[in-house]
Amino acid sequence: MIITEVKHWLIRMPFNEEILWASGRRIGTTRLIVRIVTEDGTIGWGESICLIDTVQAVFEKVVAPLAIGYPVSDIERFTRHVLGAGYYHHKRAAVMAMSAMEMAMWDALGKITHQPLYKLWGGAWRKEIHASAYLFLPDPVAVAEKAKYFLDLGYTSFKAKIGFSERADVEVTEAVRNVIGNNELRVDINGAWTPGTAKRMLAKLSAYDLSYAEQPLQLDDLVGHAKLRQSQSVPIALDESAYTLEDVGNIIRMEAADVILLDPQEAGGCWQTIKAAGVAESIGIPLSLHSGGEMSIAQAAYLHLAASIPNMSVSIDTERHYLADDIVANPLRIENGSYRVPESPGLGVEPQIEKILQYQVTDIVGAYLDSSKPTWFPVKPAF
């Protein structure tokens, strides 16, 4: 089970439509794809999001060289080794690069043991994984049309990006609620509000029966989020604040969230996500999963996590609708707003080299900023 070979590619999958959020305009998703080979010829695949250039640099200079010679089962030790290589005080610079290798190690281990990953993580708590329709439009007419589109596809959970302006945020929320009726609705602010604005805006939005407001304040303002929970009735969810296991521990200590969104790519791996979920479960906090435009490699890992974690009871985020293509032979599908968990060993998907090469790139484009507004840049908090 020793890793003898590591190969990686940077790919960019275009979106079939541009999407807007409080940090800019996204034209596609850039992903780090990893393939490992063990001494017995077992192949493991991993994937991580690439928002900034450090992801590939850390993978090439630290993660990949350290992995050679590691047993695929020594996942905890490997992630600690990467942190010990200088990243214990720069964890957020390492987690995305680390998670791609960790996922590949799990995939190989599942194949070696002939088990789908959810069976290695405690078994199936659920087999059907509900997904939330993601809405990225600041215009109330356009967002209503998109919400109707997802409603007709069978979705029962909806998530709208806001944080654009006071007027747009209210109009977008109202427009979606009017279309979806009593179905679940939540909003994601991406840290665009000040504490005072958050109080005012949540008072206005409380009439729309939100499941939660995600990341209303800057990611490092746990005190502000804790006070916001105590001062108004809309539940508070944290995502950008909850990257690492230690982040989750601090959120719980500060009583800063009603819901936490986890992401193995932002936590440093699937095992770190499972540990963070256990911490949240100990005090009854429900979980969801963040989405960053996953190909089916990472999406499969998300489904195995959601299948096996009891308190991952909130429908997961997914940007699958916006992807122009995929890089596997058996892309994961959503039917009536839900995924089915793969049953084949490991991740349960089959990457295709020709597809990876088709979308291979050498740089990261389109994660932040807005190409249509050359002098604009996001400011957090914005208003």
C-alpha positions as CSV (number, residue, x, y, z in Angstrom):
1,M,0.0,0.0,0.0
2,I,3.0,2.3,-0.3
3,I,2.7,5.3,-2.7
4,T,5.2,5.0,-5.5
5,E,4.0,7.6,-8.0
6,V,2.2,11.0,-7.8
7,K,1.0,12.9,-10.8
8,H,-1.2,16.1,-10.9
9,W,-2.9,18.4,-13.4
10,L,-4.5,21.8,-13.1
11,I,-7.8,22.0,-15.0
12,R,-10.4,24.6,-15.5
13,M,-14.0,23.6,-16.2
14,P,-16.0,26.4,-17.8
15,F,-19.4,27.3,-16.4
16,N,-22.3,27.1,-18.8
17,E,-23.3,30.6,-17.6
18,E,-21.3,33.2,-15.6
19,I,-22.3,33.5,-12.0
20,L,-22.1,36.5,-9.7
21,W,-21.4,36.7,-6.0
22,A,-20.2,39.3,-3.4
23,S,-16.6,38.7,-4.4
24,G,-16.9,39.0,-8.1
25,R,-17.8,37.2,-11.3
26,R,-16.9,33.5,-11.8
27,I,-16.5,32.1,-15.3
28,G,-15.5,28.6,-14.3
29,T,-13.9,26.5,-11.7
30,T,-10.1,25.7,-11.5
31,R,-9.3,22.3,-9.9
32,L,-6.2,20.4,-8.9
33,I,-6.5,16.8,-10.0
34,V,-4.2,14.2,-8.4
35,R,-3.5,10.5,-9.3
36,I,-1.4,8.3,-7.1
37,V,-0.2,4.8,-7.8
38,T,0.8,2.3,-5.1
39,E,3.4,-0.5,-5.2
40,D,0.7,-3.1,-6.1
41,G,-0.6,-0.9,-9.0
42,T,-3.7,0.5,-7.2
43,I,-4.7,3.9,-8.5
44,G,-6.2,6.6,-6.3
45,W,-7.7,9.9,-7.4
46,G,-8.1,13.2,-5.6
47,E,-9.3,16.6,-6.4
48,S,-9.3,20.0,-4.8
49,I,-10.3,23.6,-5.5
50,C,-7.7,26.1,-6.7
51,L,-8.8,29.6,-5.8
52,I,-5.2,31.0,-5.3
53,D,-1.8,30.2,-6.7
54,T,-0.5,28.8,-3.4
55,V,-2.5,25.6,-3.8
56,Q,-0.5,24.2,-6.7
57,A,2.8,25.5,-5.3
58,V,2.3,23.8,-1.9
59,F,1.3,20.6,-3.6
60,E,4.3,20.5,-5.9
61,K,6.9,21.6,-3.3
62,V,5.7,19.8,-0.2
63,V,2.7,17.5,-0.5
64,A,3.7,15.4,-3.5
65,P,7.3,14.8,-2.4
66,L,6.3,13.8,1.1
67,A,3.7,11.4,-0.2
68,I,6.2,9.1,-2.0
69,G,6.8,6.2,0.3
70,Y,3.8,6.7,2.5
71,P,1.3,3.9,3.1
72,V,-2.1,5.1,1.8
73,S,-3.6,4.1,5.2
74,D,-1.5,6.5,7.2
75,I,-3.7,9.5,6.4
76,E,-3.7,11.1,9.8
77,R,0.1,10.9,10.0
78,F,0.5,12.3,6.5
79,T,-1.6,15.4,7.0
80,R,0.3,16.1,10.3
81,H,3.5,15.6,8.4
82,V,2.5,18.3,5.9
83,L,1.6,20.7,8.7
84,G,4.9,19.9,10.4
85,A,6.7,20.9,7.2
86,G,6.1,24.5,8.2
87,Y,2.4,24.9,7.7
88,Y,1.3,24.4,11.3
89,H,1.1,28.2,11.5
90,H,-0.1,28.6,7.9
91,K,-2.8,26.0,7.8
92,R,-5.1,27.8,5.4
93,A,-2.2,27.9,2.9
94,A,-1.9,24.1,3.0
95,V,-5.4,22.7,3.4
96,M,-6.5,22.7,-0.2
97,A,-3.3,21.2,-1.5
98,M,-3.3,18.6,1.3
99,S,-6.9,17.5,0.7
100,A,-6.3,16.5,-2.9
101,M,-3.6,14.0,-1.8
102,E,-5.6,12.8,1.2
103,M,-8.6,12.1,-1.0
104,A,-6.5,10.1,-3.4
105,M,-5.2,8.0,-0.4
106,W,-8.7,7.3,0.7
107,D,-9.7,6.3,-2.9
108,A,-6.8,3.9,-3.1
109,L,-7.6,2.5,0.4
110,G,-11.2,1.9,-0.6
111,K,-10.1,0.0,-3.7
112,I,-7.6,-2.1,-1.8
113,T,-10.3,-3.1,0.8
114,H,-13.0,-3.4,-1.9
115,Q,-15.3,-1.0,0.0
116,P,-17.0,2.3,-0.9
117,L,-15.7,5.0,1.3
118,Y,-18.9,5.5,3.3
119,K,-18.5,2.0,4.6
120,L,-15.0,2.8,5.9
121,W,-16.4,5.9,7.7
122,G,-19.2,4.3,9.7
123,G,-21.6,3.0,7.1
124,A,-24.7,4.5,5.5
125,W,-26.7,6.8,7.8
126,R,-28.5,7.9,4.6
127,K,-28.3,6.9,0.9
128,E,-30.1,9.8,-0.7
129,I,-28.3,13.1,-0.4
130,H,-30.5,16.2,-0.8
131,A,-28.9,19.1,-2.7
132,S,-29.8,22.8,-2.6
133,A,-30.4,24.8,-5.8
134,Y,-27.8,27.5,-6.0
135,L,-28.8,31.0,-7.2
136,F,-26.2,33.5,-8.2
137,L,-28.2,36.5,-9.6
138,P,-28.6,40.0,-8.1
139,D,-31.6,40.8,-10.3
140,P,-35.0,39.8,-8.9
141,V,-36.6,39.0,-12.2
142,A,-33.7,36.8,-13.4
143,V,-33.3,35.0,-10.0
144,A,-37.1,34.3,-10.0
145,E,-36.8,32.6,-13.4
146,K,-33.8,30.5,-12.3
147,A,-35.6,29.5,-9.1
148,K,-38.6,28.4,-11.1
149,Y,-36.3,26.3,-13.4
150,F,-34.8,24.5,-10.3
151,L,-38.3,24.1,-8.8
152,D,-39.5,22.3,-12.0
153,L,-36.5,20.0,-11.7
154,G,-37.7,18.8,-8.4
155,Y,-35.5,20.8,-5.9
156,T,-37.1,21.5,-2.5
157,S,-34.1,23.5,-1.1
158,F,-32.8,26.8,-2.4
159,K,-29.9,29.0,-1.6
160,A,-29.5,32.6,-2.9
161,K,-26.3,34.6,-3.0
162,I,-26.8,38.1,-1.7
163,G,-24.4,40.7,-0.2
164,F,-24.8,42.9,-3.3
165,S,-26.7,45.9,-1.9
166,E,-29.4,46.6,0.6
167,R,-32.1,46.9,-2.1
168,A,-30.9,43.9,-4.2
169,D,-30.6,41.6,-1.2
170,V,-34.2,42.2,-0.1
171,E,-35.6,42.0,-3.6
172,V,-33.7,38.8,-4.5
173,T,-34.8,37.1,-1.3
174,E,-38.4,38.1,-1.8
175,A,-38.4,37.0,-5.4
176,V,-37.1,33.6,-4.6
177,R,-39.6,33.1,-1.7
178,N,-42.5,34.1,-4.0
179,V,-41.5,31.4,-6.5
180,I,-40.7,28.5,-4.2
181,G,-43.5,28.8,-1.8
182,N,-42.9,27.0,1.5
183,N,-39.8,25.2,0.3
184,E,-36.5,25.7,2.2
185,L,-34.7,29.0,1.6
186,R,-31.4,30.2,2.8
187,V,-29.1,33.1,1.9
188,D,-25.3,33.5,1.6
189,I,-23.8,36.9,2.2
190,N,-20.1,35.9,1.9
191,G,-19.0,38.3,4.7
192,A,-20.3,41.5,2.9
193,W,-22.1,43.0,5.9
194,T,-21.0,45.0,9.0
195,P,-22.5,44.0,12.3
196,G,-24.9,47.0,12.2
197,T,-26.0,46.2,8.6
198,A,-26.4,42.6,9.5
199,K,-28.9,43.5,12.3
200,R,-30.9,45.8,10.0
201,M,-30.9,43.4,7.0
202,L,-31.8,40.3,9.0
203,A,-34.7,42.2,10.5
204,K,-35.9,42.9,7.0
205,L,-35.3,39.4,5.8
206,S,-36.9,37.6,8.8
207,A,-40.3,37.8,7.1
208,Y,-39.1,35.4,4.5
209,D,-38.6,32.4,6.9
210,L,-34.9,31.8,6.2
211,S,-33.4,28.5,7.3
212,Y,-30.2,30.5,7.9
213,A,-28.1,33.4,6.8
214,E,-24.6,32.2,5.9
215,Q,-21.5,34.1,6.7
216,P,-23.1,37.6,7.2
217,L,-19.9,39.0,8.8
218,Q,-16.2,38.7,8.0
219,L,-14.8,35.2,8.5
220,D,-12.6,36.1,11.6
221,D,-15.4,37.9,13.5
222,L,-16.6,35.1,15.7
223,V,-17.6,37.5,18.5
224,G,-19.7,39.4,16.0
225,H,-21.5,36.3,14.8
226,A,-22.1,35.1,18.4
227,K,-23.7,38.5,19.2
228,L,-25.7,38.4,16.0
229,R,-27.1,35.0,17.0
230,Q,-28.3,36.5,20.3
231,S,-29.8,39.7,19.0
232,Q,-32.2,38.4,16.3
233,S,-34.1,35.3,15.2
234,V,-32.6,34.2,11.9
235,P,-30.2,31.2,12.4
236,I,-26.5,32.0,11.6
237,A,-24.4,29.6,9.5
238,L,-20.7,29.8,9.1
239,D,-18.6,28.6,6.2
240,E,-15.5,30.6,5.5
241,S,-15.0,30.8,9.3
242,A,-15.0,27.0,9.5
243,Y,-12.0,25.8,7.4
244,T,-9.9,23.8,9.9
245,L,-10.8,21.5,12.8
246,E,-9.5,24.3,15.1
247,D,-11.8,26.8,13.4
248,V,-14.8,24.6,14.2
249,G,-13.7,24.2,17.8
250,N,-13.4,28.0,18.2
251,I,-16.9,28.5,16.6
252,I,-18.4,26.1,19.2
253,R,-16.5,27.7,22.1
254,M,-17.8,31.1,21.0
255,E,-21.3,29.8,20.4
256,A,-21.1,31.6,17.0
257,A,-23.2,29.4,14.7
258,D,-26.5,27.5,14.5
259,V,-25.3,25.6,11.4
260,I,-21.8,24.9,10.1
261,L,-20.8,24.2,6.5
262,L,-17.8,21.9,6.2
263,D,-15.7,21.2,3.1
264,P,-12.9,18.6,3.0
265,Q,-10.9,20.8,0.6
266,E,-10.9,23.6,3.1
267,A,-10.4,21.4,6.1
268,G,-7.3,19.5,4.8
269,G,-9.2,16.3,4.0
270,C,-12.1,14.0,4.5
271,W,-10.8,12.7,7.8
272,Q,-10.5,16.2,9.2
273,T,-14.1,16.8,8.1
274,I,-15.3,13.7,9.9
275,K,-13.5,14.8,13.1
276,A,-15.0,18.3,12.8
277,A,-18.5,16.8,12.3
278,G,-18.1,14.8,15.5
279,V,-17.2,18.0,17.5
280,A,-20.4,19.7,16.1
281,E,-22.5,16.6,16.7
282,S,-21.5,16.6,20.4
283,I,-23.6,19.8,21.0
284,G,-26.3,19.2,18.4
285,I,-25.1,21.5,15.6
286,P,-26.4,20.4,12.1
287,L,-24.1,20.5,9.2
288,S,-24.1,21.0,5.4
289,L,-21.3,20.9,2.8
290,H,-19.9,23.9,0.9
291,S,-19.6,23.7,-2.8
292,G,-16.8,25.2,-5.0
293,G,-17.6,23.7,-8.4
294,E,-16.6,20.1,-7.8
295,M,-15.9,17.6,-10.6
296,S,-17.3,14.1,-9.9
297,I,-14.1,13.1,-8.1
298,A,-14.6,15.5,-5.2
299,Q,-18.3,15.4,-5.5
300,A,-18.2,11.6,-4.9
301,A,-16.1,12.2,-1.7
302,Y,-18.8,14.7,-0.5
303,L,-21.5,12.2,-1.0
304,H,-19.7,9.5,1.0
305,L,-19.2,12.0,3.8
306,A,-22.9,13.1,3.7
307,A,-23.9,9.5,3.7
308,S,-22.0,8.5,6.8
309,I,-22.2,11.6,9.0
310,P,-25.4,11.6,11.1
311,N,-25.6,15.4,11.7
312,M,-25.0,16.3,8.1
313,S,-28.8,16.7,7.9
314,V,-29.0,20.0,6.0
315,S,-29.2,19.7,2.2
316,I,-25.7,20.1,0.7
317,D,-24.6,22.9,-1.6
318,T,-23.8,22.0,-5.2
319,E,-22.8,23.9,-8.3
320,R,-23.2,20.9,-10.6
321,H,-25.9,22.6,-12.7
322,Y,-23.4,25.3,-13.8
323,L,-20.6,22.9,-15.0
324,A,-20.2,22.6,-18.7
325,D,-18.7,19.1,-18.6
326,D,-17.0,16.6,-16.3
327,I,-13.8,14.6,-16.3
328,V,-15.1,11.1,-15.4
329,A,-16.8,8.4,-17.4
330,N,-19.7,8.2,-15.0
331,P,-20.6,11.7,-14.0
332,L,-22.7,12.0,-10.9
333,R,-26.3,13.1,-11.5
334,I,-29.0,14.9,-9.5
335,E,-32.5,13.6,-9.8
336,N,-35.4,15.4,-8.2
337,G,-32.9,17.5,-6.2
338,S,-31.0,14.6,-4.8
339,Y,-27.8,12.5,-5.4
340,R,-27.4,8.8,-4.9
341,V,-24.2,7.6,-3.1
342,P,-21.7,5.7,-5.3
343,E,-21.4,2.0,-4.4
344,S,-18.2,1.0,-6.2
345,P,-15.0,0.7,-4.2
346,G,-13.2,3.9,-3.1
347,L,-14.8,7.1,-4.5
348,G,-16.7,5.1,-7.1
349,V,-16.0,7.2,-10.1
350,E,-13.8,6.6,-13.2
351,P,-11.6,9.7,-14.3
352,Q,-10.7,9.9,-17.9
353,I,-7.2,11.1,-18.8
354,E,-8.4,12.4,-22.2
355,K,-10.9,14.6,-20.5
356,I,-8.4,15.9,-18.0
357,L,-6.0,16.8,-20.8
358,Q,-8.9,18.5,-22.7
359,Y,-9.4,21.0,-19.8
360,Q,-5.8,21.2,-18.6
361,V,-4.5,24.8,-17.9
362,T,-1.5,26.4,-16.5
363,D,-3.0,29.3,-14.5
364,I,-6.0,30.2,-12.3
365,V,-8.5,32.6,-13.8
366,G,-11.9,33.8,-12.7
367,A,-12.1,33.0,-9.0
368,Y,-12.4,36.6,-7.9
369,L,-12.8,40.1,-9.3
370,D,-15.1,41.0,-12.2
371,S,-13.7,41.2,-15.8
372,S,-16.6,43.4,-16.9
373,K,-15.6,46.1,-14.3
374,P,-11.8,46.5,-14.5
375,T,-11.4,49.0,-11.6
376,W,-13.7,47.2,-9.2
377,F,-12.6,44.9,-6.5
378,P,-14.6,43.3,-3.5
379,V,-14.3,45.0,-0.1
380,K,-15.3,43.1,3.0
381,P,-17.4,44.2,4.7
382,A,-19.0,46.1,1.7
383,F,-21.8,47.9,3.5
